[in-house]
């Protein structure tokens, strides 16, 4: 697990990529139109909806040498929503909340819509 280290006047703070992914996933699933995170099985070509305790598997976090984050989201959206609007909302919410939570700047957010689900 890669970590990001922040130097403060009180000492060093290390934040793991799994922690960032878990938090970003929780923020993403709160967004309107997002059903959940997707797990892609490349061998079989299957996409599955992840349960809330495994949402970090649908997110890939990369930390650059300049301590900037790149987040890749694999999501499943609700049927009938405007995907562009949902993804814009997701980017805005995640960028604000993750930067506030970690103190790190987000350089890029990539969203891969892996499926559409009808919600009852």
Secondary structure, 3 states (H helix, E strand, C coil): CCEEEEEECCEEEEEEHHHHHHHHHHHHHCCCCEEEEEEEECCCCEEEECCHHHHHHHEEEEECCCCEEEEEEEEEEECCCCHHHHHHHHHHHHHHHHHHHHCCEEEEEEEEEEEEECCC
